[in-house]
């Protein structure tokens, strides 16, 4: 089983997304946050299940798609995955978010 570590960047992304959604609906903000955490559970047993991020083309940097969001993660070893960022699919990815 793989250990999943959430980076500070990824947690800040979730907080910002939740704050934005909560302006219209606190309920749906909490639903979206739960979707992020639930989506990553598949990585516990299948860390390579996400697709390789097309812009990066590095097999260690992958993503899960959840609605309009990309959960971008890095496979560090057979036993550890770091969630790097949560990114809206309509925006370009900056390299600095993936470090």
ZAVORO-309331 format. One line per 4 residues: number of its first residue (from 1); their letters; for each residue z, y, x of C-alpha. Coordinates in Angstrom, 2 decimals, padded with zeros to 5 digits. Layout:
<bakols>
NUM) A) Z:Y:X | ...
</bakols>
This chain:
<bakols>
1) XXXX) 000.00:000.00:000.00 | -000.91:003.48:001.23 | 001.50:006.39:001.52 | 000.14:009.56:-000.10
5) XXXX) 001.22:012.88:001.42 | 000.52:016.15:-000.38 | -000.20:019.07:001.93 | 001.26:022.50:001.27
9) XXXX) -002.27:023.72:000.53 | -002.83:021.07:-002.16 | 000.51:021.80:-003.85 | -000.21:025.55:-003.80
13) XXXX) -003.63:024.84:-005.31 | -002.03:022.90:-008.16 | 000.49:025.67:-008.75 | -002.26:028.32:-008.86
17) XXXX) -004.38:026.24:-011.23 | -001.41:025.60:-013.50 | -000.47:029.30:-013.54 | -004.02:030.24:-014.49
21) XXXX) -004.27:027.66:-017.29 | -000.76:028.50:-018.53 | -001.86:032.03:-019.38 | -003.68:030.47:-022.32
25) XXXX) -001.76:027.23:-022.79 | 001.38:026.09:-020.98 | 000.90:022.68:-022.58 | -002.60:022.17:-021.17
29) XXXX) -001.45:023.45:-017.79 | 001.10:020.63:-017.63 | -001.53:018.13:-018.83 | -003.88:019.17:-016.03
33) XXXX) -001.16:018.89:-013.39 | -000.36:015.38:-014.62 | -004.06:014.47:-014.38 | -004.11:015.46:-010.71
37) XXXX) -001.14:013.28:-009.83 | -002.34:010.37:-011.98 | -005.83:010.45:-010.45 | -004.46:010.01:-006.94
41) XXXX) -002.51:006.86:-007.85 | -005.68:004.80:-007.38 | -005.52:005.69:-003.68 | -002.33:003.66:-003.28
45) XXXX) -004.37:000.45:-003.30 | -007.92:001.74:-002.80 | -007.94:004.67:-000.36 | -011.71:004.50:000.12
49) XXXX) -012.43:004.63:-003.63 | -013.33:008.32:-003.53 | -016.77:009.43:-002.46 | -017.44:011.05:000.90
53) XXXX) -017.47:014.85:000.49 | -021.20:015.71:000.65 | -020.69:019.03:002.43 | -018.62:017.45:005.19
57) XXXX) -020.26:014.01:005.64 | -017.14:012.61:007.32 | -016.14:009.14:006.05 | -012.47:010.04:006.46
61) XXXX) -012.72:013.07:004.14 | -013.26:011.96:000.56 | -012.83:013.26:-002.96 | -011.88:012.20:-006.43
65) XXXX) -013.40:014.09:-009.35 | -011.03:014.97:-012.18 | -012.67:017.07:-014.88 | -013.93:020.23:-013.20
69) XXXX) -011.80:019.70:-010.10 | -012.29:017.94:-006.78 | -009.23:016.34:-005.22 | -010.13:016.29:-001.55
73) XXXX) -008.22:013.98:000.76 | -008.29:012.62:004.31 | -007.74:009.01:005.26 | -005.50:009.19:008.32
77) XXXX) -004.89:005.46:008.75 | -004.78:002.22:006.80 | -001.35:003.25:005.60 | -001.62:007.01:005.02
81) XXXX) -003.73:009.45:003.01 | -003.23:013.24:002.93 | -004.29:015.22:-000.13 | -005.83:018.33:001.45
85) XXXX) -006.85:020.56:-001.44 | -007.63:020.71:-005.16 | -010.81:022.62:-005.64 | -012.76:023.82:-008.69
89) XXXX) -016.19:022.26:-008.57 | -017.99:025.54:-009.26 | -016.75:027.10:-006.00 | -017.92:026.49:-002.45
93) XXXX) -015.53:024.69:-000.11 | -014.27:026.63:002.89 | -013.69:024.53:006.00 | -010.26:026.13:006.47
97) XXX) -009.00:024.35:003.32 | -009.75:020.99:004.88 | -007.57:021.30:007.95
</bakols>
